[in-house]
Amino acid sequence: MKLKKHDHVSRSYRGGYAVVSPSEGEIVAKKFYEMGYQTASAKPNAVILSYPVITSGDCAHRGSFTALLGADASEEELEYMSLEKQVTEDMPPCFLWQTAIDELVPVQNSFLFAQALQEKKIPYAFHVFSKGKHGLSLADEAWANEEVKQWPELADEWIRTTL
C-alpha cells in the first residue's frame, strides 16, 4: 500500500517538532500544509523528549532537517525550525533525557533546549545518562541492561509531581 503524504507526516514528523514548536506546532503544521500535507495541532499538558533533534545549528542531526525541509532548505528556514529559539512562556512542561555518547543526535540538542526552557522559566527535568546508544527507549532486551532503564520511572515521578 502506498502512503499518502498526510499518513507519512503523522507517523514520521509530527513527534518532537509538533509538540515543542510554538503555538502548538503551528510553524511546523503551516510548513507541511504549504507542502500539501494535511496537518493537525494540539497542545499537550506535558512533553517527554527522548534524545530529541532540536537545533538546526552546529550540532544538528542533518538528516532530520533534510527530511523535514529538503536538501535545499534556506538558512532562514533552518533558523526558524531550530526549536531552542522557539521556546515561549506558554510551552508545556518538558522532561528530557539523552545519553552523553549518543552517536546520532548530539547531546548538545538537549542542553540547548533545557537552557531555553530555563530562560523562559518553563518547568523541566533533564537527565543525561553516561552511556547508551541512540534508540534506547525501545525497551528491548539490550535496553533492559543499560543504565538508562530508569528513565521511565524518573519520567513517571516527574509527571506525578509536576502536573
Helices and strands as residue ranges (DSSP letters): H 5-12, H 15-20, H 22-34, E 47-50, H 62-69, H 75-80, G 83-85, E 94-99, H 108-119, E 124-129, G 136-138, H 141-144, G 147-150, H 151-162
